[in-house]
């Protein structure tokens, strides 16, 4: 088997870091856990990245860029409400199929807030730059309409919150969420199914002799 290049290892670290940080957060995730998931030593991990913060920022950048690309692809050739509907549907599918994307976003907001409170604005500055790329991608098919983009992003945060808090898919709070109540319910149910399968798999693995 061919050995992985440093760039391939770096890619593996970013993927593993997104998974670990999504579940444990910045402060609750050890670099040892990330190294173990990738199958490398901690010293090698720090040959690829200078410190834990750099790993977190790389995972954050990747998460935001992948969401941005989903929006960009969904809205290609569309404008106005058609673009918003397409982006909303695409985002619903994304967080249903890849719950790490939802969990990582929430961890990023908490981490930036903690950094700001600790007097570390540079950390948030880098993250905000990536988030603005996401915002501009939503604005583009709306002709730069910040108000409509803001309403779209606000609905997205509502969906993030409802999904993260585990509201049942038939709860009344889901009514009126984009892309439609039915699609939002399906996305939420798919997320629940994925998380249940992961938990069951982890439990079965732990019970094996």
ChimeraX commands (.cxc) that place a marker at each C-alpha (Angstrom):
marker #1 position 0.00,0.00,0.00 radius 0.5
marker #1 position 1.37,3.41,-0.98 radius 0.5
marker #1 position 2.21,5.75,1.86 radius 0.5
marker #1 position 0.09,8.86,2.24 radius 0.5
marker #1 position 1.69,12.17,1.41 radius 0.5
marker #1 position 1.87,14.99,3.94 radius 0.5
marker #1 position -0.97,16.75,2.11 radius 0.5
marker #1 position -3.12,13.62,2.26 radius 0.5
marker #1 position -2.36,13.28,5.96 radius 0.5
marker #1 position -3.27,16.92,6.46 radius 0.5
marker #1 position -6.59,16.32,4.73 radius 0.5
marker #1 position -7.22,13.32,6.99 radius 0.5
marker #1 position -6.46,15.44,10.05 radius 0.5
marker #1 position -8.92,18.15,8.98 radius 0.5
marker #1 position -11.67,15.57,8.44 radius 0.5
marker #1 position -10.95,13.84,11.73 radius 0.5
marker #1 position -10.76,17.17,13.56 radius 0.5
marker #1 position -14.14,18.26,12.22 radius 0.5
marker #1 position -15.66,15.02,13.52 radius 0.5
marker #1 position -14.02,15.26,16.95 radius 0.5
marker #1 position -14.57,19.01,17.46 radius 0.5
marker #1 position -18.20,18.70,16.35 radius 0.5
marker #1 position -18.83,16.37,19.26 radius 0.5
marker #1 position -16.45,17.58,21.94 radius 0.5
marker #1 position -15.96,21.25,21.14 radius 0.5
marker #1 position -12.66,23.07,21.13 radius 0.5
marker #1 position -11.94,22.76,24.83 radius 0.5
marker #1 position -13.32,19.24,25.21 radius 0.5
marker #1 position -11.37,17.71,22.33 radius 0.5
marker #1 position -7.78,16.58,22.74 radius 0.5
marker #1 position -5.22,16.54,19.97 radius 0.5
marker #1 position -4.54,12.98,21.11 radius 0.5
marker #1 position -8.09,12.00,20.09 radius 0.5
marker #1 position -7.62,13.59,16.66 radius 0.5
marker #1 position -4.25,11.90,16.14 radius 0.5
marker #1 position -5.71,8.55,17.17 radius 0.5
marker #1 position -8.61,8.88,14.72 radius 0.5
marker #1 position -6.17,9.65,11.89 radius 0.5
marker #1 position -3.73,6.94,12.96 radius 0.5
marker #1 position -0.71,9.16,13.54 radius 0.5
marker #1 position 1.31,10.25,16.57 radius 0.5
marker #1 position 0.81,13.60,18.28 radius 0.5
marker #1 position 4.33,14.75,17.30 radius 0.5
marker #1 position 3.49,14.05,13.65 radius 0.5
marker #1 position 0.21,15.93,14.04 radius 0.5
marker #1 position 2.16,19.02,15.11 radius 0.5
marker #1 position 4.44,18.68,12.10 radius 0.5
marker #1 position 1.34,19.30,9.99 radius 0.5
marker #1 position -0.20,22.02,12.17 radius 0.5
marker #1 position 1.58,24.32,14.62 radius 0.5
marker #1 position -1.00,23.98,17.42 radius 0.5
marker #1 position -4.52,22.95,18.37 radius 0.5
marker #1 position -5.98,26.32,17.42 radius 0.5
marker #1 position -4.63,25.96,13.89 radius 0.5
marker #1 position -6.27,22.54,13.60 radius 0.5
marker #1 position -9.59,23.96,14.81 radius 0.5
marker #1 position -9.40,26.86,12.38 radius 0.5
marker #1 position -8.65,24.49,9.50 radius 0.5
marker #1 position -11.66,22.35,10.44 radius 0.5
marker #1 position -13.84,25.46,10.79 radius 0.5
marker #1 position -12.72,26.82,7.42 radius 0.5
marker #1 position -13.45,23.48,5.77 radius 0.5
marker #1 position -16.91,23.23,7.34 radius 0.5
marker #1 position -17.89,26.75,6.25 radius 0.5
marker #1 position -16.47,26.31,2.76 radius 0.5
marker #1 position -18.37,23.08,2.21 radius 0.5
marker #1 position -21.61,24.74,3.29 radius 0.5
marker #1 position -20.83,27.71,1.04 radius 0.5
marker #1 position -20.26,25.41,-1.93 radius 0.5
marker #1 position -23.60,23.69,-1.26 radius 0.5
marker #1 position -25.33,27.08,-1.42 radius 0.5
marker #1 position -23.39,28.12,-4.52 radius 0.5
marker #1 position -24.18,24.92,-6.39 radius 0.5
marker #1 position -27.85,24.95,-5.39 radius 0.5
marker #1 position -28.38,28.54,-6.55 radius 0.5
marker #1 position -26.48,28.18,-9.82 radius 0.5
marker #1 position -28.51,29.76,-12.63 radius 0.5
marker #1 position -31.25,30.89,-10.22 radius 0.5
marker #1 position -32.16,34.17,-8.57 radius 0.5
marker #1 position -34.53,35.58,-5.97 radius 0.5
marker #1 position -37.00,33.23,-4.29 radius 0.5
marker #1 position -36.05,30.31,-6.54 radius 0.5
marker #1 position -32.46,30.60,-5.37 radius 0.5
marker #1 position -33.51,30.87,-1.71 radius 0.5
marker #1 position -35.74,27.80,-1.99 radius 0.5
marker #1 position -32.99,25.80,-3.66 radius 0.5
marker #1 position -30.39,26.80,-1.08 radius 0.5
marker #1 position -32.79,26.07,1.76 radius 0.5
marker #1 position -33.59,22.60,0.44 radius 0.5
marker #1 position -29.92,21.86,-0.13 radius 0.5
marker #1 position -29.01,22.96,3.40 radius 0.5
marker #1 position -31.77,20.81,4.89 radius 0.5
marker #1 position -30.37,17.78,3.09 radius 0.5
marker #1 position -26.82,18.64,4.12 radius 0.5
marker #1 position -27.41,18.72,7.87 radius 0.5
marker #1 position -29.61,15.64,7.64 radius 0.5
marker #1 position -26.99,13.61,5.81 radius 0.5
marker #1 position -23.96,15.12,7.56 radius 0.5
marker #1 position -24.92,16.10,11.14 radius 0.5
marker #1 position -21.26,16.96,11.84 radius 0.5
marker #1 position -21.83,20.11,9.77 radius 0.5
marker #1 position -24.56,21.30,12.13 radius 0.5
marker #1 position -22.69,20.35,15.29 radius 0.5
marker #1 position -19.44,21.92,14.10 radius 0.5
marker #1 position -21.18,25.23,13.36 radius 0.5
marker #1 position -22.58,25.40,16.89 radius 0.5
marker #1 position -19.20,24.56,18.41 radius 0.5
marker #1 position -17.57,27.31,16.34 radius 0.5
marker #1 position -19.95,29.97,17.66 radius 0.5
marker #1 position -19.29,28.93,21.26 radius 0.5
marker #1 position -15.53,28.89,20.74 radius 0.5
marker #1 position -15.42,32.31,19.10 radius 0.5
marker #1 position -17.56,33.78,21.88 radius 0.5
marker #1 position -15.20,32.32,24.48 radius 0.5
marker #1 position -12.16,33.68,22.63 radius 0.5
marker #1 position -13.69,37.14,22.40 radius 0.5
marker #1 position -14.48,37.08,26.13 radius 0.5
marker #1 position -10.87,36.09,26.82 radius 0.5
marker #1 position -9.56,39.03,24.79 radius 0.5
marker #1 position -8.45,37.01,21.76 radius 0.5
marker #1 position -10.09,38.84,18.81 radius 0.5
marker #1 position -7.79,37.39,16.14 radius 0.5
marker #1 position -9.39,33.98,16.56 radius 0.5
marker #1 position -12.85,35.36,15.81 radius 0.5
marker #1 position -11.52,37.60,13.05 radius 0.5
marker #1 position -10.41,34.60,11.00 radius 0.5
marker #1 position -13.70,32.79,11.53 radius 0.5
marker #1 position -15.78,35.88,10.69 radius 0.5
marker #1 position -13.94,36.22,7.38 radius 0.5
marker #1 position -15.05,32.71,6.40 radius 0.5
marker #1 position -18.58,33.36,7.57 radius 0.5
marker #1 position -18.76,36.49,5.43 radius 0.5
marker #1 position -17.87,34.41,2.37 radius 0.5
marker #1 position -20.91,32.32,3.23 radius 0.5
marker #1 position -23.05,35.45,3.57 radius 0.5
marker #1 position -21.84,36.85,0.24 radius 0.5
marker #1 position -22.64,33.58,-1.49 radius 0.5
marker #1 position -26.23,33.85,-0.28 radius 0.5
marker #1 position -26.38,37.53,-1.27 radius 0.5
marker #1 position -25.13,36.98,-4.83 radius 0.5
marker #1 position -28.30,35.46,-6.36 radius 0.5
marker #1 position -30.35,38.07,-4.47 radius 0.5
marker #1 position -28.63,40.95,-6.19 radius 0.5
marker #1 position -26.76,41.88,-3.02 radius 0.5
marker #1 position -29.96,42.25,-0.98 radius 0.5
marker #1 position -28.62,42.07,2.59 radius 0.5
marker #1 position -32.08,42.18,4.14 radius 0.5
marker #1 position -33.29,39.10,2.31 radius 0.5
marker #1 position -30.00,37.35,2.91 radius 0.5
marker #1 position -30.35,38.14,6.61 radius 0.5
marker #1 position -33.85,36.67,6.73 radius 0.5
marker #1 position -32.59,33.51,5.01 radius 0.5
marker #1 position -29.67,33.13,7.41 radius 0.5
marker #1 position -31.94,33.80,10.38 radius 0.5
marker #1 position -34.23,30.96,9.31 radius 0.5
marker #1 position -31.15,28.78,8.95 radius 0.5
marker #1 position -30.14,29.52,12.52 radius 0.5
marker #1 position -33.68,28.69,13.66 radius 0.5
marker #1 position -33.43,25.30,11.96 radius 0.5
marker #1 position -29.98,24.76,13.51 radius 0.5
marker #1 position -31.41,25.54,16.94 radius 0.5
marker #1 position -34.49,23.33,16.62 radius 0.5
marker #1 position -32.47,20.40,15.29 radius 0.5
marker #1 position -29.77,20.80,17.96 radius 0.5
marker #1 position -32.34,20.99,20.76 radius 0.5
marker #1 position -33.96,17.80,19.51 radius 0.5
marker #1 position -37.51,19.04,19.02 radius 0.5
marker #1 position -39.63,16.14,17.68 radius 0.5
marker #1 position -40.28,16.38,13.96 radius 0.5
marker #1 position -44.03,16.79,14.52 radius 0.5
marker #1 position -43.65,19.61,17.05 radius 0.5
marker #1 position -45.46,22.85,16.22 radius 0.5
marker #1 position -42.23,24.89,16.32 radius 0.5
marker #1 position -41.22,23.33,13.00 radius 0.5
marker #1 position -44.23,24.80,11.21 radius 0.5
marker #1 position -43.23,27.56,8.84 radius 0.5
marker #1 position -39.53,26.61,8.67 radius 0.5
marker #1 position -37.99,26.68,5.21 radius 0.5
marker #1 position -37.73,24.99,2.83 radius 0.5
marker #1 position -41.13,23.66,3.92 radius 0.5
marker #1 position -42.45,22.11,7.09 radius 0.5
marker #1 position -42.45,18.67,5.47 radius 0.5
marker #1 position -38.90,18.92,4.17 radius 0.5
marker #1 position -37.68,20.35,7.47 radius 0.5
marker #1 position -39.34,17.45,9.29 radius 0.5
marker #1 position -37.71,14.94,6.93 radius 0.5
marker #1 position -34.31,16.54,7.48 radius 0.5
marker #1 position -34.78,16.45,11.24 radius 0.5
marker #1 position -35.96,12.82,11.18 radius 0.5
marker #1 position -32.98,11.83,9.03 radius 0.5
marker #1 position -30.64,13.53,11.52 radius 0.5
marker #1 position -32.28,11.65,14.40 radius 0.5
marker #1 position -31.93,8.36,12.52 radius 0.5
marker #1 position -28.25,8.99,11.78 radius 0.5
marker #1 position -27.47,9.90,15.39 radius 0.5
marker #1 position -29.39,6.86,16.68 radius 0.5
marker #1 position -27.47,4.56,14.33 radius 0.5
marker #1 position -24.14,6.08,15.44 radius 0.5
marker #1 position -25.05,5.66,19.11 radius 0.5
marker #1 position -26.23,2.07,18.58 radius 0.5
marker #1 position -23.07,1.23,16.67 radius 0.5
marker #1 position -20.85,2.73,19.38 radius 0.5
marker #1 position -22.75,0.83,22.10 radius 0.5
marker #1 position -22.51,-2.48,20.24 radius 0.5
marker #1 position -18.79,-1.95,19.66 radius 0.5
marker #1 position -18.26,-1.22,23.35 radius 0.5
marker #1 position -20.15,-4.38,24.35 radius 0.5
marker #1 position -18.05,-6.69,22.17 radius 0.5
marker #1 position -15.59,-8.79,24.20 radius 0.5
marker link #1:1,2 radius 0.2
marker link #1:2,3 radius 0.2
marker link #1:3,4 radius 0.2
marker link #1:4,5 radius 0.2
marker link #1:5,6 radius 0.2
marker link #1:6,7 radius 0.2
marker link #1:7,8 radius 0.2
marker link #1:8,9 radius 0.2
marker link #1:9,10 radius 0.2
marker link #1:10,11 radius 0.2
marker link #1:11,12 radius 0.2
marker link #1:12,13 radius 0.2
marker link #1:13,14 radius 0.2
marker link #1:14,15 radius 0.2
marker link #1:15,16 radius 0.2
marker link #1:16,17 radius 0.2
marker link #1:17,18 radius 0.2
marker link #1:18,19 radius 0.2
marker link #1:19,20 radius 0.2
marker link #1:20,21 radius 0.2
marker link #1:21,22 radius 0.2
marker link #1:22,23 radius 0.2
marker link #1:23,24 radius 0.2
marker link #1:24,25 radius 0.2
marker link #1:25,26 radius 0.2
marker link #1:26,27 radius 0.2
marker link #1:27,28 radius 0.2
marker link #1:28,29 radius 0.2
marker link #1:29,30 radius 0.2
marker link #1:30,31 radius 0.2
marker link #1:31,32 radius 0.2
marker link #1:32,33 radius 0.2
marker link #1:33,34 radius 0.2
marker link #1:34,35 radius 0.2
marker link #1:35,36 radius 0.2
marker link #1:36,37 radius 0.2
marker link #1:37,38 radius 0.2
marker link #1:38,39 radius 0.2
marker link #1:39,40 radius 0.2
marker link #1:40,41 radius 0.2
marker link #1:41,42 radius 0.2
marker link #1:42,43 radius 0.2
marker link #1:43,44 radius 0.2
marker link #1:44,45 radius 0.2
marker link #1:45,46 radius 0.2
marker link #1:46,47 radius 0.2
marker link #1:47,48 radius 0.2
marker link #1:48,49 radius 0.2
marker link #1:49,50 radius 0.2
marker link #1:50,51 radius 0.2
marker link #1:51,52 radius 0.2
marker link #1:52,53 radius 0.2
marker link #1:53,54 radius 0.2
marker link #1:54,55 radius 0.2
marker link #1:55,56 radius 0.2
marker link #1:56,57 radius 0.2
marker link #1:57,58 radius 0.2
marker link #1:58,59 radius 0.2
marker link #1:59,60 radius 0.2
marker link #1:60,61 radius 0.2
marker link #1:61,62 radius 0.2
marker link #1:62,63 radius 0.2
marker link #1:63,64 radius 0.2
marker link #1:64,65 radius 0.2
marker link #1:65,66 radius 0.2
marker link #1:66,67 radius 0.2
marker link #1:67,68 radius 0.2
marker link #1:68,69 radius 0.2
marker link #1:69,70 radius 0.2
marker link #1:70,71 radius 0.2
marker link #1:71,72 radius 0.2
marker link #1:72,73 radius 0.2
marker link #1:73,74 radius 0.2
marker link #1:74,75 radius 0.2
marker link #1:75,76 radius 0.2
marker link #1:76,77 radius 0.2
marker link #1:77,78 radius 0.2
marker link #1:78,79 radius 0.2
marker link #1:79,80 radius 0.2
marker link #1:80,81 radius 0.2
marker link #1:81,82 radius 0.2
marker link #1:82,83 radius 0.2
marker link #1:83,84 radius 0.2
marker link #1:84,85 radius 0.2
marker link #1:85,86 radius 0.2
marker link #1:86,87 radius 0.2
marker link #1:87,88 radius 0.2
marker link #1:88,89 radius 0.2
marker link #1:89,90 radius 0.2
marker link #1:90,91 radius 0.2
marker link #1:91,92 radius 0.2
marker link #1:92,93 radius 0.2
marker link #1:93,94 radius 0.2
marker link #1:94,95 radius 0.2
marker link #1:95,96 radius 0.2
marker link #1:96,97 radius 0.2
marker link #1:97,98 radius 0.2
marker link #1:98,99 radius 0.2
marker link #1:99,100 radius 0.2
marker link #1:100,101 radius 0.2
marker link #1:101,102 radius 0.2
marker link #1:102,103 radius 0.2
marker link #1:103,104 radius 0.2
marker link #1:104,105 radius 0.2
marker link #1:105,106 radius 0.2
marker link #1:106,107 radius 0.2
marker link #1:107,108 radius 0.2
marker link #1:108,109 radius 0.2
marker link #1:109,110 radius 0.2
marker link #1:110,111 radius 0.2
marker link #1:111,112 radius 0.2
marker link #1:112,113 radius 0.2
marker link #1:113,114 radius 0.2
marker link #1:114,115 radius 0.2
marker link #1:115,116 radius 0.2
marker link #1:116,117 radius 0.2
marker link #1:117,118 radius 0.2
marker link #1:118,119 radius 0.2
marker link #1:119,120 radius 0.2
marker link #1:120,121 radius 0.2
marker link #1:121,122 radius 0.2
marker link #1:122,123 radius 0.2
marker link #1:123,124 radius 0.2
marker link #1:124,125 radius 0.2
marker link #1:125,126 radius 0.2
marker link #1:126,127 radius 0.2
marker link #1:127,128 radius 0.2
marker link #1:128,129 radius 0.2
marker link #1:129,130 radius 0.2
marker link #1:130,131 radius 0.2
marker link #1:131,132 radius 0.2
marker link #1:132,133 radius 0.2
marker link #1:133,134 radius 0.2
marker link #1:134,135 radius 0.2
marker link #1:135,136 radius 0.2
marker link #1:136,137 radius 0.2
marker link #1:137,138 radius 0.2
marker link #1:138,139 radius 0.2
marker link #1:139,140 radius 0.2
marker link #1:140,141 radius 0.2
marker link #1:141,142 radius 0.2
marker link #1:142,143 radius 0.2
marker link #1:143,144 radius 0.2
marker link #1:144,145 radius 0.2
marker link #1:145,146 radius 0.2
marker link #1:146,147 radius 0.2
marker link #1:147,148 radius 0.2
marker link #1:148,149 radius 0.2
marker link #1:149,150 radius 0.2
marker link #1:150,151 radius 0.2
marker link #1:151,152 radius 0.2
marker link #1:152,153 radius 0.2
marker link #1:153,154 radius 0.2
marker link #1:154,155 radius 0.2
marker link #1:155,156 radius 0.2
marker link #1:156,157 radius 0.2
marker link #1:157,158 radius 0.2
marker link #1:158,159 radius 0.2
marker link #1:159,160 radius 0.2
marker link #1:160,161 radius 0.2
marker link #1:161,162 radius 0.2
marker link #1:162,163 radius 0.2
marker link #1:163,164 radius 0.2
marker link #1:164,165 radius 0.2
marker link #1:165,166 radius 0.2
marker link #1:166,167 radius 0.2
marker link #1:167,168 radius 0.2
marker link #1:168,169 radius 0.2
marker link #1:169,170 radius 0.2
marker link #1:170,171 radius 0.2
marker link #1:171,172 radius 0.2
marker link #1:172,173 radius 0.2
marker link #1:173,174 radius 0.2
marker link #1:174,175 radius 0.2
marker link #1:175,176 radius 0.2
marker link #1:176,177 radius 0.2
marker link #1:177,178 radius 0.2
marker link #1:178,179 radius 0.2
marker link #1:179,180 radius 0.2
marker link #1:180,181 radius 0.2
marker link #1:181,182 radius 0.2
marker link #1:182,183 radius 0.2
marker link #1:183,184 radius 0.2
marker link #1:184,185 radius 0.2
marker link #1:185,186 radius 0.2
marker link #1:186,187 radius 0.2
marker link #1:187,188 radius 0.2
marker link #1:188,189 radius 0.2
marker link #1:189,190 radius 0.2
marker link #1:190,191 radius 0.2
marker link #1:191,192 radius 0.2
marker link #1:192,193 radius 0.2
marker link #1:193,194 radius 0.2
marker link #1:194,195 radius 0.2
marker link #1:195,196 radius 0.2
marker link #1:196,197 radius 0.2
marker link #1:197,198 radius 0.2
marker link #1:198,199 radius 0.2
marker link #1:199,200 radius 0.2
marker link #1:200,201 radius 0.2
marker link #1:201,202 radius 0.2
marker link #1:202,203 radius 0.2
marker link #1:203,204 radius 0.2
marker link #1:204,205 radius 0.2
marker link #1:205,206 radius 0.2
marker link #1:206,207 radius 0.2
marker link #1:207,208 radius 0.2
marker link #1:208,209 radius 0.2
view
